[in-house]
Amino acid sequence: MPRSSNLLRAYIVLGNNEIKRSDTVSHLKKYVKDSLAAFNLDEMDARGDLEPQTLKTSLEALPVGDKYRLVIVHDAQKLSSRVQKMLLDYLDNPNEGSVLLLDASVPCEEESRKKDAFVKSKLYSKIKKMGPEATINCPTPKPWEMPKAVQTKLARKAKTTIDPDAAQELVKRLGTNMSLLSSELETLKNLAQEPGHIRLQDVTDNVVRIVEPTPWDLADAMCERNLKKSLELLAQMKTSVGPGTIAYLTGRVKELICAKSLEERGESSALASELHKQSWQVKNYTRWARKFSREELVAALKACAQTDRAIKSGSDVRNTLITLLASICGEPSQTTYNC
């Protein structure tokens, strides 16, 4: 984002983080006085029949009573080859009083190894060479960063607060689309039992899951010994249930056994290193391991092996997994295993 009062002649803002892109556009608009915006701010859309001459005329117009005239083109990745050629010629000798901002809803370079056609274009390369601030990347937070982003940036934008577990559940149900998450926060803050503060119950009561659960989600519910949630997630898994699911659950049980052993030796801090994972990936493992006795975890591992053999022998995957989950998630005092 530009930090100097002396703007470049052109900028490109791109990335899948629509919220950050919008904030960047709003930041640049502040360089135009509100009282003169009718003269010095021009916004157009590349999706329509944008003619080269229309954009060129706007860029060549002089600012009125101000230092800059800002011309914003949204959906810039859809600019026609004719318009792109005009811009290449224009940027050889740009109007010193005009600033061009291309707003492109394509992955930025750090979001995708495969570059979008717009990122590979001559126009993108030319603007990028204008300086390190000419291209403004707005990547979507990594999946494991998203709940924190919901709890901080998006919640502040919605003028509300949200508990960590509620933010995590919201991401699990809706995915990582920043605009969708932001919109849902606006709705939830009005539906919350405590006005202005969103709790886990508010999310589970009001948000319908549109993203299919993953084996990761199923394993988390199993580790919580939450049978109801485990079975709900399994029912919602339409395409990701198979032999790989039991393999993932088996791996998670083994990790809990490791967590249990390290805690018994007073070495829980070494868990991430032992499992060759990042600390954020194992932050709940010790707490989960405490929900089971060592004997229960060993029995659960045997049950996983039995389930794997049954599936490979042709047993119905879903029914076999239901039996396994009921076995592992049972109350400690009532748990029985058929190993």
Backbone hydrogen bonds, N-H to C=O, Kabsch-Sander energy under -0.5 kcal/mol:
donor,donor_aa,acceptor,acceptor_aa,energy
7,L,5,S,-0.9
11,Y,100,L,-2.5
12,I,134,A,-2.8
13,V,102,L,-2.7
14,L,136,I,-2.1
15,G,104,A,-0.9
15,G,106,V,-1.3
17,N,138,C,-2.3
18,E,16,N,-1.5
21,R,17,N,-2.3
22,S,18,E,-2.5
23,D,19,I,-2.2
24,T,20,K,-2.2
25,V,21,R,-2.4
26,S,22,S,-2.3
27,H,23,D,-2.1
28,L,24,T,-2.1
29,K,25,V,-1.9
30,K,26,S,-0.9
30,K,27,H,-0.7
31,Y,28,L,-1.7
32,V,29,K,-1.9
33,K,31,Y,-0.5
36,L,33,K,-1.6
37,A,34,D,-1.1
39,F,36,L,-1.5
40,N,36,L,-2.5
41,L,37,A,-1.7
42,D,70,L,-2.5
44,M,72,I,-2.6
46,A,74,H,-2.5
48,G,45,D,-0.8
50,L,48,G,-1.8
55,L,51,E,-1.7
56,K,52,P,-2.5
57,T,53,Q,-2.6
58,S,54,T,-1.6
59,L,55,L,-2.3
60,E,56,K,-2.0
61,A,57,T,-0.7
61,A,58,S,-0.6
65,G,63,P,-0.6
69,R,97,G,-2.2
70,L,40,N,-3.1
71,V,69,R,-0.5
71,V,99,V,-3.0
72,I,42,D,-2.9
72,I,70,L,-0.5
73,V,101,L,-2.8
74,H,44,M,-2.7
74,H,72,I,-0.6
75,D,103,D,-0.8
76,A,103,D,-2.4
78,K,75,D,-2.3
79,L,76,A,-1.9
84,Q,80,S,-2.5
85,K,81,S,-2.2
86,M,82,R,-2.0
87,L,83,V,-2.4
88,L,84,Q,-2.1
89,D,85,K,-2.0
90,Y,86,M,-2.8
91,L,87,L,-2.7
92,D,89,D,-1.1
93,N,89,D,-0.5
93,N,90,Y,-1.6
98,S,95,N,-1.6
99,V,69,R,-2.8
100,L,9,R,-2.4
101,L,71,V,-2.8
102,L,11,Y,-2.7
103,D,73,V,-2.9
103,D,101,L,-0.6
104,A,13,V,-2.8
104,A,102,L,-0.7
105,S,103,D,-0.5
106,V,104,A,-1.4
111,E,108,C,-1.7
112,S,108,C,-1.0
115,K,113,R,-0.8
120,K,116,D,-1.4
121,S,118,F,-1.2
125,S,121,S,-1.9
126,K,122,K,-2.4
127,I,123,L,-2.2
128,K,124,Y,-2.5
129,K,125,S,-1.5
130,M,127,I,-1.7
131,G,128,K,-1.2
134,A,131,G,-1.7
136,I,12,I,-3.4
136,I,134,A,-0.6
137,N,135,T,-0.7
138,C,14,L,-2.6
145,E,142,K,-1.8
146,M,142,K,-1.2
146,M,143,P,-0.6
149,A,145,E,-2.0
150,V,146,M,-2.6
151,Q,147,P,-2.3
152,T,148,K,-1.7
154,L,149,A,-2.3
155,A,150,V,-1.3
156,R,152,T,-2.5
157,K,153,K,-2.1
158,A,154,L,-1.9
159,K,156,R,-1.1
160,T,155,A,-2.4
161,T,196,G,-1.6
163,D,198,I,-2.3
167,A,163,D,-2.3
168,Q,164,P,-2.2
169,E,165,D,-2.0
170,L,166,A,-2.2
171,V,167,A,-1.9
172,K,168,Q,-2.0
173,R,169,E,-1.9
174,L,170,L,-2.3
175,G,171,V,-2.7
178,M,176,T,-0.7
181,L,177,N,-2.4
182,S,178,M,-2.6
183,S,179,S,-2.4
184,E,180,L,-2.3
185,L,181,L,-2.0
186,E,182,S,-1.6
187,T,183,S,-1.5
188,L,184,E,-3.0
189,K,185,L,-2.3
190,N,187,T,-1.0
191,L,187,T,-0.9
191,L,188,L,-0.6
192,A,188,L,-2.0
194,E,197,H,-0.6
196,G,189,K,-1.3
197,H,194,E,-2.5
198,I,161,T,-3.1
199,R,197,H,-0.5
202,D,199,R,-0.6
203,V,199,R,-1.4
204,T,200,L,-2.5
205,D,201,Q,-2.0
206,N,202,D,-1.2
207,V,203,V,-2.4
208,V,206,N,-0.6
210,I,173,R,-3.1
211,V,173,R,-1.4
218,L,214,T,-2.1
219,A,215,P,-2.6
220,D,216,W,-2.1
221,A,217,D,-2.0
222,M,218,L,-2.2
223,C,219,A,-2.4
224,E,220,D,-1.3
225,R,222,M,-1.6
226,N,221,A,-2.1
227,L,225,R,-1.0
230,S,226,N,-2.3
231,L,227,L,-2.7
232,E,228,K,-2.0
233,L,229,K,-2.6
234,L,230,S,-2.4
235,A,231,L,-2.1
236,Q,232,E,-1.2
237,M,233,L,-0.8
237,M,234,L,-0.8
238,K,236,Q,-1.2
242,G,240,S,-0.5
245,T,242,G,-1.6
246,I,242,G,-1.0
247,A,243,P,-1.7
248,Y,244,G,-2.0
249,L,245,T,-2.4
250,T,246,I,-2.6
251,G,247,A,-2.1
252,R,248,Y,-2.0
253,V,249,L,-2.2
254,K,250,T,-2.1
255,E,251,G,-1.8
256,L,252,R,-2.1
257,I,253,V,-2.0
258,C,254,K,-1.9
259,A,255,E,-2.4
260,K,256,L,-2.7
261,S,257,I,-2.3
262,L,258,C,-2.5
263,E,259,A,-2.2
264,E,260,K,-2.1
265,R,261,S,-1.2
266,G,263,E,-1.4
267,E,262,L,-3.5
270,A,267,E,-2.1
271,L,268,S,-1.9
274,E,270,A,-2.5
275,L,271,L,-2.3
276,H,272,A,-0.6
276,H,273,S,-0.8
277,K,272,A,-2.5
281,Q,278,Q,-1.1
282,V,278,Q,-0.7
282,V,279,S,-1.0
283,K,280,W,-0.5
285,Y,282,V,-1.4
286,T,282,V,-0.6
288,W,284,N,-2.6
289,A,285,Y,-2.9
290,R,286,T,-1.5
291,K,288,W,-1.8
292,F,289,A,-1.6
297,L,293,S,-2.0
298,V,294,R,-2.3
299,A,295,E,-2.4
300,A,296,E,-2.4
301,L,297,L,-2.1
302,K,298,V,-1.9
303,A,299,A,-2.4
304,C,300,A,-2.2
305,A,301,L,-1.9
306,Q,302,K,-2.3
307,T,303,A,-2.4
308,D,304,C,-2.5
309,R,305,A,-2.1
310,A,306,Q,-2.2
311,I,307,T,-2.5
312,K,308,D,-2.2
313,S,309,R,-1.1
314,G,311,I,-1.5
315,S,310,A,-2.5
320,T,316,D,-2.1
321,L,317,V,-2.3
322,I,318,R,-2.5
323,T,319,N,-1.9
324,L,320,T,-1.9
325,L,321,L,-2.9
326,A,322,I,-2.4
327,S,323,T,-1.8
328,I,324,L,-2.5
329,C,325,L,-2.9
330,G,326,A,-0.7
334,Q,331,E,-1.9
335,T,331,E,-1.3
339,C,337,Y,-0.8
